[in-house]
Amino acid sequence: MPPIVSDHREDTDYYSHAGALYRLMSEEQKALLVSNIAGAMAGVSSDVVDRQLQHFYKADPAYGEAIAKLLNVQLNEV
């Protein structure tokens, strides 16, 4: 009998844990996280920034919006 192999791609929830963690953070922790991410993304090509902002937004809209604001990017343009 062949071994049972679980397909790790069956789960399509890639964002709820990141969003839940973000919402657990204090305002100061959120500000530090967003600042660090935005700082690390400075100088990154716009197509990479656009893709990443979509992921942050899917985790939590406020998360994506805060990073976009620091990068001077409008999310409706992404």
HTML snippet that shows the backbone in 3Dmol.js (N, CA, C, O; Angstrom):
<script src="https://3Dmol.org/build/3Dmol-min.js"></script>
<div id="view" style="width:600px;height:400px;position:relative"></div>
<script>
const pdb = `
ATOM      1  N   MET A   1       0.856  -1.168   0.000  1.00  0.00           N
ATOM      2  CA  MET A   1       0.000   0.000   0.000  1.00  0.00           C
ATOM      3  C   MET A   1       0.915   1.248   0.000  1.00  0.00           C
ATOM      4  O   MET A   1       1.814   1.347   0.835  1.00  0.00           O
ATOM      5  N   PRO A   2       0.690   2.201  -0.933  1.00  0.00           N
ATOM      6  CA  PRO A   2       1.544   3.398  -0.998  1.00  0.00           C
ATOM      7  C   PRO A   2       1.296   4.300   0.215  1.00  0.00           C
ATOM      8  O   PRO A   2       0.195   4.318   0.763  1.00  0.00           O
ATOM      9  N   PRO A   3       2.318   5.043   0.629  1.00  0.00           N
ATOM     10  CA  PRO A   3       2.129   5.940   1.778  1.00  0.00           C
ATOM     11  C   PRO A   3       1.165   7.068   1.431  1.00  0.00           C
ATOM     12  O   PRO A   3       1.080   7.501   0.282  1.00  0.00           O
ATOM     13  N   ILE A   4       0.459   7.524   2.420  1.00  0.00           N
ATOM     14  CA  ILE A   4      -0.460   8.657   2.240  1.00  0.00           C
ATOM     15  C   ILE A   4       0.374   9.933   2.301  1.00  0.00           C
ATOM     16  O   ILE A   4       1.062  10.201   3.286  1.00  0.00           O
ATOM     17  N   VAL A   5       0.294  10.702   1.236  1.00  0.00           N
ATOM     18  CA  VAL A   5       1.049  11.946   1.159  1.00  0.00           C
ATOM     19  C   VAL A   5       0.054  13.101   1.151  1.00  0.00           C
ATOM     20  O   VAL A   5      -0.851  13.161   0.318  1.00  0.00           O
ATOM     21  N   SER A   6       0.241  13.995   2.079  1.00  0.00           N
ATOM     22  CA  SER A   6      -0.619  15.166   2.145  1.00  0.00           C
ATOM     23  C   SER A   6      -0.087  16.238   1.200  1.00  0.00           C
ATOM     24  O   SER A   6       1.107  16.537   1.199  1.00  0.00           O
ATOM     25  N   ASP A   7      -0.963  16.805   0.411  1.00  0.00           N
ATOM     26  CA  ASP A   7      -0.580  17.870  -0.508  1.00  0.00           C
ATOM     27  C   ASP A   7      -0.628  19.190   0.255  1.00  0.00           C
ATOM     28  O   ASP A   7      -1.708  19.662   0.612  1.00  0.00           O
ATOM     29  N   HIS A   8       0.528  19.784   0.505  1.00  0.00           N
ATOM     30  CA  HIS A   8       0.575  21.034   1.255  1.00  0.00           C
ATOM     31  C   HIS A   8      -0.111  22.176   0.534  1.00  0.00           C
ATOM     32  O   HIS A   8      -0.379  23.213   1.141  1.00  0.00           O
ATOM     33  N   ARG A   9      -0.399  22.014  -0.733  1.00  0.00           N
ATOM     34  CA  ARG A   9      -1.043  23.081  -1.501  1.00  0.00           C
ATOM     35  C   ARG A   9      -2.558  23.051  -1.400  1.00  0.00           C
ATOM     36  O   ARG A   9      -3.226  23.899  -1.991  1.00  0.00           O
ATOM     37  N   GLU A  10      -3.112  22.105  -0.673  1.00  0.00           N
ATOM     38  CA  GLU A  10      -4.561  22.044  -0.528  1.00  0.00           C
ATOM     39  C   GLU A  10      -5.094  23.234   0.266  1.00  0.00           C
ATOM     40  O   GLU A  10      -6.211  23.694   0.030  1.00  0.00           O
ATOM     41  N   ASP A  11      -4.306  23.719   1.189  1.00  0.00           N
ATOM     42  CA  ASP A  11      -4.716  24.836   2.025  1.00  0.00           C
ATOM     43  C   ASP A  11      -4.440  26.137   1.277  1.00  0.00           C
ATOM     44  O   ASP A  11      -3.310  26.385   0.858  1.00  0.00           O
ATOM     45  N   THR A  12      -5.447  26.948   1.111  1.00  0.00           N
ATOM     46  CA  THR A  12      -5.266  28.208   0.390  1.00  0.00           C
ATOM     47  C   THR A  12      -5.287  29.420   1.328  1.00  0.00           C
ATOM     48  O   THR A  12      -5.341  30.562   0.870  1.00  0.00           O
ATOM     49  N   ASP A  13      -5.244  29.169   2.631  1.00  0.00           N
ATOM     50  CA  ASP A  13      -5.242  30.261   3.600  1.00  0.00           C
ATOM     51  C   ASP A  13      -3.801  30.644   3.912  1.00  0.00           C
ATOM     52  O   ASP A  13      -3.165  30.065   4.793  1.00  0.00           O
ATOM     53  N   TYR A  14      -3.302  31.623   3.179  1.00  0.00           N
ATOM     54  CA  TYR A  14      -1.926  32.064   3.355  1.00  0.00           C
ATOM     55  C   TYR A  14      -1.824  33.350   4.157  1.00  0.00           C
ATOM     56  O   TYR A  14      -0.717  33.830   4.401  1.00  0.00           O
ATOM     57  N   TYR A  15      -2.928  33.911   4.566  1.00  0.00           N
ATOM     58  CA  TYR A  15      -2.913  35.262   5.117  1.00  0.00           C
ATOM     59  C   TYR A  15      -3.494  35.414   6.519  1.00  0.00           C
ATOM     60  O   TYR A  15      -3.149  36.373   7.209  1.00  0.00           O
ATOM     61  N   SER A  16      -4.348  34.523   6.960  1.00  0.00           N
ATOM     62  CA  SER A  16      -5.047  34.755   8.222  1.00  0.00           C
ATOM     63  C   SER A  16      -4.107  34.798   9.420  1.00  0.00           C
ATOM     64  O   SER A  16      -4.323  35.594  10.334  1.00  0.00           O
ATOM     65  N   HIS A  17      -3.079  33.970   9.439  1.00  0.00           N
ATOM     66  CA  HIS A  17      -2.160  33.972  10.578  1.00  0.00           C
ATOM     67  C   HIS A  17      -1.370  35.278  10.647  1.00  0.00           C
ATOM     68  O   HIS A  17      -1.198  35.847  11.724  1.00  0.00           O
ATOM     69  N   ALA A  18      -0.898  35.743   9.509  1.00  0.00           N
ATOM     70  CA  ALA A  18      -0.152  37.011   9.483  1.00  0.00           C
ATOM     71  C   ALA A  18      -1.055  38.164   9.907  1.00  0.00           C
ATOM     72  O   ALA A  18      -0.631  39.047  10.653  1.00  0.00           O
ATOM     73  N   GLY A  19      -2.281  38.157   9.440  1.00  0.00           N
ATOM     74  CA  GLY A  19      -3.225  39.205   9.820  1.00  0.00           C
ATOM     75  C   GLY A  19      -3.569  39.159  11.299  1.00  0.00           C
ATOM     76  O   GLY A  19      -3.662  40.201  11.949  1.00  0.00           O
ATOM     77  N   ALA A  20      -3.757  37.962  11.833  1.00  0.00           N
ATOM     78  CA  ALA A  20      -4.071  37.821  13.254  1.00  0.00           C
ATOM     79  C   ALA A  20      -2.912  38.311  14.110  1.00  0.00           C
ATOM     80  O   ALA A  20      -3.126  38.984  15.118  1.00  0.00           O
ATOM     81  N   LEU A  21      -1.691  37.979  13.718  1.00  0.00           N
ATOM     82  CA  LEU A  21      -0.526  38.440  14.465  1.00  0.00           C
ATOM     83  C   LEU A  21      -0.430  39.962  14.422  1.00  0.00           C
ATOM     84  O   LEU A  21      -0.148  40.598  15.438  1.00  0.00           O
ATOM     85  N   TYR A  22      -0.662  40.543  13.255  1.00  0.00           N
ATOM     86  CA  TYR A  22      -0.614  42.003  13.129  1.00  0.00           C
ATOM     87  C   TYR A  22      -1.637  42.648  14.057  1.00  0.00           C
ATOM     88  O   TYR A  22      -1.331  43.636  14.723  1.00  0.00           O
ATOM     89  N   ARG A  23      -2.841  42.101  14.105  1.00  0.00           N
ATOM     90  CA  ARG A  23      -3.899  42.678  14.940  1.00  0.00           C
ATOM     91  C   ARG A  23      -3.631  42.505  16.439  1.00  0.00           C
ATOM     92  O   ARG A  23      -4.181  43.249  17.251  1.00  0.00           O
ATOM     93  N   LEU A  24      -2.798  41.538  16.811  1.00  0.00           N
ATOM     94  CA  LEU A  24      -2.446  41.350  18.219  1.00  0.00           C
ATOM     95  C   LEU A  24      -1.413  42.362  18.707  1.00  0.00           C
ATOM     96  O   LEU A  24      -1.265  42.578  19.910  1.00  0.00           O
ATOM     97  N   MET A  25      -0.710  42.974  17.778  1.00  0.00           N
ATOM     98  CA  MET A  25       0.365  43.895  18.137  1.00  0.00           C
ATOM     99  C   MET A  25      -0.194  45.206  18.682  1.00  0.00           C
ATOM    100  O   MET A  25      -1.295  45.633  18.334  1.00  0.00           O
ATOM    101  N   SER A  26       0.607  45.829  19.551  1.00  0.00           N
ATOM    102  CA  SER A  26       0.257  47.162  20.026  1.00  0.00           C
ATOM    103  C   SER A  26       0.473  48.151  18.875  1.00  0.00           C
ATOM    104  O   SER A  26       1.086  47.807  17.864  1.00  0.00           O
ATOM    105  N   GLU A  27      -0.019  49.345  19.027  1.00  0.00           N
ATOM    106  CA  GLU A  27       0.168  50.360  17.983  1.00  0.00           C
ATOM    107  C   GLU A  27       1.655  50.655  17.769  1.00  0.00           C
ATOM    108  O   GLU A  27       2.095  50.879  16.641  1.00  0.00           O
ATOM    109  N   GLU A  28       2.409  50.653  18.846  1.00  0.00           N
ATOM    110  CA  GLU A  28       3.853  50.896  18.731  1.00  0.00           C
ATOM    111  C   GLU A  28       4.541  49.768  17.969  1.00  0.00           C
ATOM    112  O   GLU A  28       5.414  50.018  17.137  1.00  0.00           O
ATOM    113  N   GLN A  29       4.149  48.528  18.254  1.00  0.00           N
ATOM    114  CA  GLN A  29       4.728  47.380  17.549  1.00  0.00           C
ATOM    115  C   GLN A  29       4.377  47.416  16.062  1.00  0.00           C
ATOM    116  O   GLN A  29       5.217  47.143  15.204  1.00  0.00           O
ATOM    117  N   LYS A  30       3.121  47.757  15.776  1.00  0.00           N
ATOM    118  CA  LYS A  30       2.702  47.859  14.375  1.00  0.00           C
ATOM    119  C   LYS A  30       3.510  48.929  13.651  1.00  0.00           C
ATOM    120  O   LYS A  30       3.962  48.718  12.525  1.00  0.00           O
ATOM    121  N   ALA A  31       3.690  50.075  14.297  1.00  0.00           N
ATOM    122  CA  ALA A  31       4.434  51.168  13.672  1.00  0.00           C
ATOM    123  C   ALA A  31       5.878  50.765  13.397  1.00  0.00           C
ATOM    124  O   ALA A  31       6.420  51.090  12.341  1.00  0.00           O
ATOM    125  N   LEU A  32       6.501  50.064  14.330  1.00  0.00           N
ATOM    126  CA  LEU A  32       7.871  49.616  14.145  1.00  0.00           C
ATOM    127  C   LEU A  32       7.968  48.598  13.010  1.00  0.00           C
ATOM    128  O   LEU A  32       8.867  48.682  12.174  1.00  0.00           O
ATOM    129  N   LEU A  33       7.045  47.638  12.981  1.00  0.00           N
ATOM    130  CA  LEU A  33       7.034  46.627  11.923  1.00  0.00           C
ATOM    131  C   LEU A  33       6.871  47.264  10.548  1.00  0.00           C
ATOM    132  O   LEU A  33       7.630  46.976   9.622  1.00  0.00           O
ATOM    133  N   VAL A  34       5.883  48.124  10.430  1.00  0.00           N
ATOM    134  CA  VAL A  34       5.596  48.783   9.156  1.00  0.00           C
ATOM    135  C   VAL A  34       6.776  49.639   8.717  1.00  0.00           C
ATOM    136  O   VAL A  34       7.130  49.655   7.538  1.00  0.00           O
ATOM    137  N   SER A  35       7.383  50.347   9.657  1.00  0.00           N
ATOM    138  CA  SER A  35       8.543  51.175   9.352  1.00  0.00           C
ATOM    139  C   SER A  35       9.722  50.321   8.867  1.00  0.00           C
ATOM    140  O   SER A  35      10.402  50.677   7.904  1.00  0.00           O
ATOM    141  N   ASN A  36       9.953  49.203   9.540  1.00  0.00           N
ATOM    142  CA  ASN A  36      11.045  48.315   9.133  1.00  0.00           C
ATOM    143  C   ASN A  36      10.818  47.728   7.744  1.00  0.00           C
ATOM    144  O   ASN A  36      11.744  47.652   6.937  1.00  0.00           O
ATOM    145  N   ILE A  37       9.595  47.318   7.473  1.00  0.00           N
ATOM    146  CA  ILE A  37       9.284  46.739   6.159  1.00  0.00           C
ATOM    147  C   ILE A  37       9.426  47.793   5.075  1.00  0.00           C
ATOM    148  O   ILE A  37      10.056  47.549   4.047  1.00  0.00           O
ATOM    149  N   ALA A  38       8.844  48.965   5.299  1.00  0.00           N
ATOM    150  CA  ALA A  38       8.924  50.035   4.305  1.00  0.00           C
ATOM    151  C   ALA A  38      10.373  50.431   4.067  1.00  0.00           C
ATOM    152  O   ALA A  38      10.766  50.674   2.926  1.00  0.00           O
ATOM    153  N   GLY A  39      11.167  50.499   5.119  1.00  0.00           N
ATOM    154  CA  GLY A  39      12.578  50.828   4.968  1.00  0.00           C
ATOM    155  C   GLY A  39      13.324  49.787   4.149  1.00  0.00           C
ATOM    156  O   GLY A  39      14.170  50.125   3.321  1.00  0.00           O
ATOM    157  N   ALA A  40      13.008  48.529   4.384  1.00  0.00           N
ATOM    158  CA  ALA A  40      13.662  47.455   3.639  1.00  0.00           C
ATOM    159  C   ALA A  40      13.233  47.442   2.177  1.00  0.00           C
ATOM    160  O   ALA A  40      13.977  46.974   1.315  1.00  0.00           O
ATOM    161  N   MET A  41      12.037  47.953   1.894  1.00  0.00           N
ATOM    162  CA  MET A  41      11.535  47.946   0.524  1.00  0.00           C
ATOM    163  C   MET A  41      11.942  49.190  -0.266  1.00  0.00           C
ATOM    164  O   MET A  41      11.704  49.260  -1.471  1.00  0.00           O
ATOM    165  N   ALA A  42      12.538  50.148   0.390  1.00  0.00           N
ATOM    166  CA  ALA A  42      12.989  51.355  -0.313  1.00  0.00           C
ATOM    167  C   ALA A  42      14.006  50.954  -1.373  1.00  0.00           C
ATOM    168  O   ALA A  42      14.958  50.230  -1.085  1.00  0.00           O
ATOM    169  N   GLY A  43      13.807  51.415  -2.567  1.00  0.00           N
ATOM    170  CA  GLY A  43      14.714  51.092  -3.662  1.00  0.00           C
ATOM    171  C   GLY A  43      14.364  49.821  -4.410  1.00  0.00           C
ATOM    172  O   GLY A  43      15.019  49.489  -5.398  1.00  0.00           O
ATOM    173  N   VAL A  44      13.348  49.107  -3.959  1.00  0.00           N
ATOM    174  CA  VAL A  44      12.907  47.888  -4.637  1.00  0.00           C
ATOM    175  C   VAL A  44      12.059  48.293  -5.836  1.00  0.00           C
ATOM    176  O   VAL A  44      11.359  49.304  -5.788  1.00  0.00           O
ATOM    177  N   SER A  45      12.116  47.523  -6.897  1.00  0.00           N
ATOM    178  CA  SER A  45      11.366  47.865  -8.106  1.00  0.00           C
ATOM    179  C   SER A  45       9.864  47.936  -7.820  1.00  0.00           C
ATOM    180  O   SER A  45       9.350  47.238  -6.945  1.00  0.00           O
ATOM    181  N   SER A  46       9.182  48.781  -8.563  1.00  0.00           N
ATOM    182  CA  SER A  46       7.757  49.013  -8.316  1.00  0.00           C
ATOM    183  C   SER A  46       6.918  47.756  -8.513  1.00  0.00           C
ATOM    184  O   SER A  46       5.913  47.587  -7.822  1.00  0.00           O
ATOM    185  N   ASP A  47       7.295  46.874  -9.427  1.00  0.00           N
ATOM    186  CA  ASP A  47       6.501  45.656  -9.613  1.00  0.00           C
ATOM    187  C   ASP A  47       6.597  44.743  -8.391  1.00  0.00           C
ATOM    188  O   ASP A  47       5.616  44.094  -8.031  1.00  0.00           O
ATOM    189  N   VAL A  48       7.756  44.686  -7.754  1.00  0.00           N
ATOM    190  CA  VAL A  48       7.906  43.883  -6.532  1.00  0.00           C
ATOM    191  C   VAL A  48       7.130  44.531  -5.393  1.00  0.00           C
ATOM    192  O   VAL A  48       6.452  43.839  -4.635  1.00  0.00           O
ATOM    193  N   VAL A  49       7.223  45.844  -5.267  1.00  0.00           N
ATOM    194  CA  VAL A  49       6.469  46.563  -4.230  1.00  0.00           C
ATOM    195  C   VAL A  49       4.983  46.304  -4.409  1.00  0.00           C
ATOM    196  O   VAL A  49       4.287  46.019  -3.435  1.00  0.00           O
ATOM    197  N   ASP A  50       4.487  46.397  -5.627  1.00  0.00           N
ATOM    198  CA  ASP A  50       3.063  46.183  -5.891  1.00  0.00           C
ATOM    199  C   ASP A  50       2.622  44.784  -5.464  1.00  0.00           C
ATOM    200  O   ASP A  50       1.584  44.622  -4.824  1.00  0.00           O
ATOM    201  N   ARG A  51       3.413  43.783  -5.820  1.00  0.00           N
ATOM    202  CA  ARG A  51       3.056  42.404  -5.452  1.00  0.00           C
ATOM    203  C   ARG A  51       3.069  42.223  -3.939  1.00  0.00           C
ATOM    204  O   ARG A  51       2.168  41.596  -3.382  1.00  0.00           O
ATOM    205  N   GLN A  52       4.078  42.763  -3.273  1.00  0.00           N
ATOM    206  CA  GLN A  52       4.171  42.614  -1.825  1.00  0.00           C
ATOM    207  C   GLN A  52       3.042  43.342  -1.110  1.00  0.00           C
ATOM    208  O   GLN A  52       2.484  42.819  -0.145  1.00  0.00           O
ATOM    209  N   LEU A  53       2.701  44.525  -1.564  1.00  0.00           N
ATOM    210  CA  LEU A  53       1.606  45.265  -0.933  1.00  0.00           C
ATOM    211  C   LEU A  53       0.301  44.490  -1.004  1.00  0.00           C
ATOM    212  O   LEU A  53      -0.502  44.536  -0.072  1.00  0.00           O
ATOM    213  N   GLN A  54       0.089  43.790  -2.087  1.00  0.00           N
ATOM    214  CA  GLN A  54      -1.117  42.964  -2.199  1.00  0.00           C
ATOM    215  C   GLN A  54      -1.150  41.895  -1.114  1.00  0.00           C
ATOM    216  O   GLN A  54      -2.203  41.619  -0.540  1.00  0.00           O
ATOM    217  N   HIS A  55       0.006  41.293  -0.832  1.00  0.00           N
ATOM    218  CA  HIS A  55       0.070  40.264   0.216  1.00  0.00           C
ATOM    219  C   HIS A  55      -0.193  40.872   1.594  1.00  0.00           C
ATOM    220  O   HIS A  55      -0.960  40.318   2.381  1.00  0.00           O
ATOM    221  N   PHE A  56       0.440  42.007   1.884  1.00  0.00           N
ATOM    222  CA  PHE A  56       0.218  42.647   3.179  1.00  0.00           C
ATOM    223  C   PHE A  56      -1.253  43.040   3.334  1.00  0.00           C
ATOM    224  O   PHE A  56      -1.826  42.884   4.412  1.00  0.00           O
ATOM    225  N   TYR A  57      -1.860  43.547   2.268  1.00  0.00           N
ATOM    226  CA  TYR A  57      -3.261  43.958   2.303  1.00  0.00           C
ATOM    227  C   TYR A  57      -4.183  42.765   2.541  1.00  0.00           C
ATOM    228  O   TYR A  57      -5.171  42.876   3.267  1.00  0.00           O
ATOM    229  N   LYS A  58      -3.863  41.629   1.933  1.00  0.00           N
ATOM    230  CA  LYS A  58      -4.692  40.431   2.129  1.00  0.00           C
ATOM    231  C   LYS A  58      -4.608  39.934   3.567  1.00  0.00           C
ATOM    232  O   LYS A  58      -5.580  39.391   4.094  1.00  0.00           O
ATOM    233  N   ALA A  59      -3.454  40.114   4.204  1.00  0.00           N
ATOM    234  CA  ALA A  59      -3.315  39.721   5.604  1.00  0.00           C
ATOM    235  C   ALA A  59      -4.179  40.615   6.489  1.00  0.00           C
ATOM    236  O   ALA A  59      -4.876  40.132   7.381  1.00  0.00           O
ATOM    237  N   ASP A  60      -4.128  41.904   6.237  1.00  0.00           N
ATOM    238  CA  ASP A  60      -4.963  42.874   6.955  1.00  0.00           C
ATOM    239  C   ASP A  60      -4.917  44.179   6.162  1.00  0.00           C
ATOM    240  O   ASP A  60      -3.831  44.697   5.900  1.00  0.00           O
ATOM    241  N   PRO A  61      -6.063  44.716   5.780  1.00  0.00           N
ATOM    242  CA  PRO A  61      -6.067  45.942   4.982  1.00  0.00           C
ATOM    243  C   PRO A  61      -5.273  47.086   5.625  1.00  0.00           C
ATOM    244  O   PRO A  61      -4.578  47.821   4.923  1.00  0.00           O
ATOM    245  N   ALA A  62      -5.368  47.242   6.930  1.00  0.00           N
ATOM    246  CA  ALA A  62      -4.634  48.321   7.600  1.00  0.00           C
ATOM    247  C   ALA A  62      -3.125  48.102   7.498  1.00  0.00           C
ATOM    248  O   ALA A  62      -2.363  49.065   7.419  1.00  0.00           O
ATOM    249  N   TYR A  63      -2.700  46.865   7.498  1.00  0.00           N
ATOM    250  CA  TYR A  63      -1.295  46.495   7.374  1.00  0.00           C
ATOM    251  C   TYR A  63      -0.763  46.939   6.010  1.00  0.00           C
ATOM    252  O   TYR A  63       0.266  47.610   5.922  1.00  0.00           O
ATOM    253  N   GLY A  64      -1.467  46.562   4.965  1.00  0.00           N
ATOM    254  CA  GLY A  64      -1.062  46.945   3.614  1.00  0.00           C
ATOM    255  C   GLY A  64      -1.107  48.444   3.403  1.00  0.00           C
ATOM    256  O   GLY A  64      -0.209  49.017   2.786  1.00  0.00           O
ATOM    257  N   GLU A  65      -2.150  49.082   3.914  1.00  0.00           N
ATOM    258  CA  GLU A  65      -2.296  50.529   3.742  1.00  0.00           C
ATOM    259  C   GLU A  65      -1.192  51.299   4.464  1.00  0.00           C
ATOM    260  O   GLU A  65      -0.699  52.305   3.954  1.00  0.00           O
ATOM    261  N   ALA A  66      -0.804  50.828   5.649  1.00  0.00           N
ATOM    262  CA  ALA A  66       0.235  51.523   6.415  1.00  0.00           C
ATOM    263  C   ALA A  66       1.579  51.458   5.693  1.00  0.00           C
ATOM    264  O   ALA A  66       2.310  52.447   5.647  1.00  0.00           O
ATOM    265  N   ILE A  67       1.899  50.309   5.137  1.00  0.00           N
ATOM    266  CA  ILE A  67       3.159  50.171   4.398  1.00  0.00           C
ATOM    267  C   ILE A  67       3.104  50.998   3.123  1.00  0.00           C
ATOM    268  O   ILE A  67       4.068  51.685   2.785  1.00  0.00           O
ATOM    269  N   ALA A  68       1.983  50.936   2.414  1.00  0.00           N
ATOM    270  CA  ALA A  68       1.832  51.707   1.178  1.00  0.00           C
ATOM    271  C   ALA A  68       1.994  53.202   1.446  1.00  0.00           C
ATOM    272  O   ALA A  68       2.616  53.915   0.659  1.00  0.00           O
ATOM    273  N   LYS A  69       1.438  53.666   2.549  1.00  0.00           N
ATOM    274  CA  LYS A  69       1.531  55.093   2.890  1.00  0.00           C
ATOM    275  C   LYS A  69       2.986  55.511   3.069  1.00  0.00           C
ATOM    276  O   LYS A  69       3.395  56.560   2.571  1.00  0.00           O
ATOM    277  N   LEU A  70       3.772  54.694   3.780  1.00  0.00           N
ATOM    278  CA  LEU A  70       5.181  55.033   3.986  1.00  0.00           C
ATOM    279  C   LEU A  70       5.988  54.973   2.691  1.00  0.00           C
ATOM    280  O   LEU A  70       7.002  55.656   2.546  1.00  0.00           O
ATOM    281  N   LEU A  71       5.524  54.146   1.753  1.00  0.00           N
ATOM    282  CA  LEU A  71       6.210  54.042   0.456  1.00  0.00           C
ATOM    283  C   LEU A  71       5.656  55.033  -0.568  1.00  0.00           C
ATOM    284  O   LEU A  71       6.108  55.062  -1.712  1.00  0.00           O
ATOM    285  N   ASN A  72       4.672  55.851  -0.154  1.00  0.00           N
ATOM    286  CA  ASN A  72       4.024  56.806  -1.045  1.00  0.00           C
ATOM    287  C   ASN A  72       3.419  56.126  -2.276  1.00  0.00           C
ATOM    288  O   ASN A  72       3.567  56.586  -3.408  1.00  0.00           O
ATOM    289  N   VAL A  73       2.734  55.015  -2.006  1.00  0.00           N
ATOM    290  CA  VAL A  73       2.063  54.260  -3.066  1.00  0.00           C
ATOM    291  C   VAL A  73       0.568  54.222  -2.744  1.00  0.00           C
ATOM    292  O   VAL A  73       0.180  53.975  -1.602  1.00  0.00           O
ATOM    293  N   GLN A  74      -0.255  54.465  -3.745  1.00  0.00           N
ATOM    294  CA  GLN A  74      -1.694  54.349  -3.585  1.00  0.00           C
ATOM    295  C   GLN A  74      -2.084  52.912  -3.852  1.00  0.00           C
ATOM    296  O   GLN A  74      -1.773  52.376  -4.915  1.00  0.00           O
ATOM    297  N   LEU A  75      -2.772  52.267  -2.891  1.00  0.00           N
ATOM    298  CA  LEU A  75      -3.145  50.865  -3.075  1.00  0.00           C
ATOM    299  C   LEU A  75      -4.100  50.663  -4.246  1.00  0.00           C
ATOM    300  O   LEU A  75      -4.096  49.601  -4.867  1.00  0.00           O
ATOM    301  N   ASN A  76      -4.912  51.659  -4.553  1.00  0.00           N
ATOM    302  CA  ASN A  76      -5.825  51.490  -5.680  1.00  0.00           C
ATOM    303  C   ASN A  76      -5.084  51.458  -7.008  1.00  0.00           C
ATOM    304  O   ASN A  76      -5.660  51.088  -8.031  1.00  0.00           O
ATOM    305  N   GLU A  77      -3.808  51.845  -7.000  1.00  0.00           N
ATOM    306  CA  GLU A  77      -2.986  51.774  -8.203  1.00  0.00           C
ATOM    307  C   GLU A  77      -2.300  50.413  -8.343  1.00  0.00           C
ATOM    308  O   GLU A  77      -1.795  50.064  -9.409  1.00  0.00           O
ATOM    309  N   VAL A  78      -2.293  49.653  -7.240  1.00  0.00           N
ATOM    310  CA  VAL A  78      -1.587  48.366  -7.206  1.00  0.00           C
ATOM    311  C   VAL A  78      -2.425  47.306  -7.862  1.00  0.00           C
ATOM    312  O   VAL A  78      -2.010  46.149  -7.937  1.00  0.00           O
TER     313      VAL A  78
END
`;
const viewer = $3Dmol.createViewer("view");
viewer.addModel(pdb, "pdb");
viewer.setStyle({}, {cartoon: {color: "spectrum"}});
viewer.zoomTo();
viewer.render();
</script>
